[in-house]
Amino acid sequence: MSKALDVVVIGGGQSGLAAGYHLRRLGGLDFAVLDAQPAPGGAWQHTWDSLRLFSPAAYSSLPGRLMPPQQGETYPDAAHVVDYLTHYEQRYGLPVQRPVRVEAVRRDGEYLRVETDSGVRRARAVVSATGTWSRPFLPSVPGRDSFLGRQLHTVEYRTPGEFAGMRVIVVGGGNSGAQIAADLAYDTDLTWVTQRPARFLADDIDGRVLFDHATARRRALDEGRPPRPTRATRSARTHPHPGDSSSRRAPPPSARVRRLDRAGLGDPCRRRPSRTRSRAVRRIPPALTWRG
């Protein structure tokens, strides 16, 4: 067994790299970042084709290095983010080991025993930066096992082209549900099922506004003042499609919106859904109904 490390960071995506950056800055620490992915980029390597940041590059940076703007684009796409994360890892010489899958973390005297598919590491501290992308939540609903149509989670979705002309139900009103519903709306017969009334985030509120609000709130708390509410916090909403207002593909009037009757079956992120116009809602097949 190799000598014990000071810190093991589990996960080599954006959070794992940020943790590695700060550990490197502290100096004198022996640490490793264990990443199950075979290449840099974290979950951004596996997103759907249209996904973009909803903030300009400068507001989407990790500590120490600004994300460079993407030529010709206000809001960077996933490939640009992967490229940025790859260069970030190299720039700071972060000790990322991949592909290494962590199977368990156990107490081992004064250390933590990190068991992986390539051996055991011991560490004084462990940072979990695994995210949720690799372990999607799939609700158990009546009829799911007998439903003959295709079923997939956000992590498996790539492009609306593979569903062109089909009847599709998108379940979930969080960011991913809203964005995928918008992506599918022009090519499919879409029904969007949400737990709460759908609302859009106003066009003039993006990551810059949220970043500035978070900074002001932190400053107020540090100074012992109550944080002042802003329009961004009075109306926490979801972007249906990141990008400038002219490029967003909000669901057209033909898209139907249906609310769930039973709590707990919406998007696991628990963010608020987006607003769209709706017509009469067609009865959803029994395999995809919920009753309170």
C-alpha positions in Angstrom: 0.0 0.0 0.0 1.3 3.5 -0.9 2.0 6.1 1.8 -1.0 8.0 3.1 -2.1 11.2 1.4 -3.2 14.3 3.2 -6.3 14.6 1.0 -8.2 12.6 -1.6 -10.6 14.4 -3.9 -13.2 12.1 -5.4 -14.3 13.5 -8.8 -12.4 15.4 -11.5 -15.1 17.7 -12.8 -15.4 21.4 -12.2 -15.9 21.0 -8.4 -13.0 18.6 -8.0 -10.7 20.8 -10.0 -11.6 23.8 -7.9 -10.9 21.9 -4.8 -7.6 20.8 -6.2 -6.7 24.4 -7.1 -7.2 25.5 -3.5 -5.3 22.5 -2.1 -2.4 23.3 -4.4 -2.4 26.9 -3.2 -2.2 25.9 0.4 1.1 24.3 -0.4 2.8 21.4 1.4 -0.2 19.0 1.0 0.1 15.6 -0.7 -3.2 15.0 -2.4 -4.8 13.2 -5.4 -7.9 13.8 -7.5 -9.5 10.6 -8.5 -11.7 10.7 -11.6 -13.9 7.9 -12.9 -14.0 9.5 -16.4 -11.3 8.5 -18.9 -10.8 12.1 -20.1 -11.1 15.6 -18.6 -14.3 17.6 -18.7 -16.5 16.0 -16.1 -20.2 15.7 -16.9 -19.8 18.3 -19.7 -18.5 15.5 -21.9 -21.9 13.8 -21.9 -24.5 16.6 -22.3 -27.1 17.1 -25.0 -26.0 18.9 -28.1 -27.8 22.2 -27.5 -26.7 22.7 -23.9 -25.0 26.0 -23.2 -24.0 28.0 -20.2 -26.5 30.7 -19.3 -23.7 33.1 -18.3 -20.9 34.7 -20.4 -17.6 32.9 -20.0 -16.1 35.4 -17.6 -18.9 34.6 -15.1 -18.5 30.9 -15.4 -14.9 30.5 -14.4 -13.1 28.4 -11.8 -10.8 30.1 -9.3 -7.5 31.4 -10.6 -8.3 31.5 -14.4 -11.0 33.2 -16.3 -12.7 31.1 -18.9 -11.9 32.7 -22.3 -14.8 33.7 -24.5 -15.9 31.4 -27.2 -15.4 33.0 -30.6 -18.7 34.2 -32.1 -20.8 33.1 -29.0 -22.0 35.0 -26.0 -22.9 31.8 -24.1 -20.3 29.0 -24.4 -21.3 25.5 -25.5 -20.3 22.2 -23.8 -17.3 21.6 -26.0 -15.9 25.0 -25.0 -16.4 24.2 -21.3 -14.6 20.8 -21.7 -11.7 22.5 -23.4 -11.5 25.0 -20.6 -11.5 22.4 -17.9 -8.9 20.4 -19.7 -6.5 23.3 -19.9 -7.3 24.4 -16.3 -6.2 20.9 -15.1 -3.0 21.2 -17.1 -2.3 24.8 -16.1 -2.1 24.1 -12.4 -0.6 20.6 -12.7 -3.3 19.0 -10.7 -2.6 15.4 -9.7 -5.6 13.8 -11.4 -5.6 10.1 -11.7 -8.0 8.5 -14.2 -9.9 6.4 -14.9 -10.2 5.5 -11.2 -13.6 4.5 -9.8 -14.0 4.8 -6.0 -16.0 1.9 -4.6 -16.0 2.7 -0.8 -14.6 5.0 1.8 -14.1 3.5 5.3 -12.6 4.5 8.6 -9.1 3.0 9.1 -7.8 4.2 12.4 -6.7 7.8 12.1 -7.1 7.7 8.3 -9.8 7.2 5.8 -9.5 4.1 3.6 -10.4 4.9 0.0 -11.1 1.7 -1.9 -11.0 1.9 -5.7 -11.0 -0.4 -8.7 -7.2 0.1 -9.0 -6.2 -0.3 -5.4 -6.5 1.4 -2.0 -5.5 4.9 -0.9 -5.4 6.2 2.6 -6.0 9.8 3.4 -6.4 12.1 6.4 -9.3 13.8 4.6 -11.6 13.1 1.7 -13.5 15.7 -0.4 -16.6 14.4 -2.3 -16.9 16.2 -5.6 -18.8 13.5 -7.5 -21.8 15.4 -8.6 -25.1 13.7 -9.5 -24.8 13.2 -13.3 -23.5 9.7 -13.1 -26.3 8.6 -10.7 -29.6 9.9 -12.1 -32.8 9.7 -10.1 -35.5 7.6 -11.8 -38.8 7.8 -9.9 -40.8 4.6 -9.5 -44.2 5.0 -11.2 -47.0 2.6 -12.0 -46.7 1.1 -15.5 -43.1 2.0 -16.1 -42.0 -1.6 -16.5 -44.8 -2.4 -19.0 -44.7 0.8 -21.0 -43.5 -0.2 -24.5 -42.3 3.2 -25.6 -38.8 4.5 -25.2 -37.9 5.8 -21.7 -34.7 7.8 -20.9 -33.3 10.2 -18.4 -31.7 13.6 -19.0 -28.2 12.0 -18.9 -29.1 9.9 -22.0 -30.7 12.7 -24.1 -28.6 14.1 -27.0 -30.6 15.7 -29.8 -34.3 16.3 -30.8 -33.6 14.7 -34.2 -34.0 11.2 -32.9 -37.5 12.0 -31.7 -38.7 13.9 -34.7 -42.4 13.4 -35.5 -43.0 11.4 -32.3 -45.3 12.0 -29.3 -43.1 12.8 -26.4 -43.7 13.5 -22.7 -41.0 15.4 -20.7 -41.4 15.0 -17.0 -39.8 17.6 -14.7 -39.8 21.3 -14.5 -36.2 22.0 -13.4 -33.5 23.4 -15.6 -32.9 20.2 -17.5 -36.6 19.5 -18.0 -37.3 23.0 -19.3 -34.3 23.0 -21.6 -35.1 19.6 -23.1 -38.8 20.5 -23.5 -37.7 23.6 -25.4 -35.3 21.6 -27.5 -38.0 19.1 -28.5 -40.9 21.5 -28.9 -40.4 22.2 -32.6 -39.8 18.7 -33.8 -42.2 16.6 -31.7 -45.8 16.4 -30.5 -44.8 17.5 -27.0 -46.4 17.3 -23.6 -44.5 18.8 -20.7 -45.4 17.5 -17.2 -44.4 19.7 -14.3 -45.2 19.7 -10.6 -45.7 23.4 -10.3 -46.8 26.2 -12.6 -44.2 26.9 -15.3 -42.3 30.2 -15.4 -39.5 31.6 -17.5 -36.5 33.4 -16.1 -36.7 37.0 -17.4 -34.4 37.6 -20.3 -32.4 40.3 -18.5 -31.5 37.9 -15.6 -28.7 35.5 -16.3 -25.6 34.3 -14.5 -24.1 37.8 -14.3 -27.1 39.0 -12.3 -27.1 36.0 -10.0 -23.3 36.3 -9.5 -23.6 40.0 -8.5 -26.5 39.2 -6.2 -24.6 36.4 -4.5 -21.6 38.7 -4.1 -23.7 41.5 -2.6 -25.4 39.1 -0.2 -22.1 37.6 1.0 -20.8 41.1 1.6 -23.8 42.2 3.5 -23.7 39.1 5.7 -20.0 39.6 6.4 -20.7 43.2 7.4 -23.6 42.1 9.7 -26.3 43.7 7.5 -29.5 42.0 6.3 -29.2 41.2 2.6 -31.6 43.2 0.4 -33.9 41.3 -1.8 -33.5 41.7 -5.6 -35.7 40.8 -8.5 -33.4 37.8 -9.1 -34.3 36.4 -5.7 -38.0 37.4 -5.7 -38.5 35.4 -8.8 -36.3 32.3 -8.9 -37.0 30.8 -12.3 -35.6 28.5 -14.9 -34.0 29.2 -18.3 -35.8 27.1 -20.9 -32.9 27.4 -23.2 -29.5 29.1 -22.4 -28.4 31.8 -24.8 -29.4 35.2 -25.7 -33.1 36.0 -26.0 -33.1 35.7 -29.8 -31.8 32.2 -29.7 -33.9 30.7 -27.0 -36.3 28.1 -28.2 -39.3 28.4 -25.8 -42.0 25.8 -26.3 -44.5 27.1 -28.9 -48.3 27.4 -28.3 -48.7 23.8 -29.5 -46.7 22.4 -26.6 -49.0 21.3 -23.7 -48.2 21.6 -20.0 -49.6 19.4 -17.4 -48.9 19.6 -13.7 -48.3 16.5 -11.6 -50.9 15.8 -8.8 -48.4 14.0 -6.6 -45.5 15.7 -4.8 -42.0 14.4 -5.3 -42.1 13.3 -8.9 -40.8 16.6 -10.4 -37.2 17.3 -11.4 -34.9 16.2 -8.5 -33.1 19.6 -8.7 -36.3 21.2 -7.2 -35.8 24.3 -9.2 -38.9 26.2 -10.5 -40.1 25.4 -14.0 -40.5 27.8 -16.9 -43.6 29.6 -18.2 -45.2 28.7 -21.5 -48.6 29.1 -23.1 -50.7 25.9 -23.2 -53.7 24.6 -25.0 -56.0 21.7 -24.0 -54.1 18.9 -22.3 -54.5 15.5 -23.9 -55.0 12.5 -21.6 -51.6 11.1 -20.8 -51.3 7.3 -21.3 -51.8 5.1 -18.1 -48.1 4.2 -18.0 -47.4 7.8 -17.3 -50.1 9.0 -14.9 -49.9 9.8 -11.2 -52.7 10.2 -8.8 -52.7 11.9 -5.4 
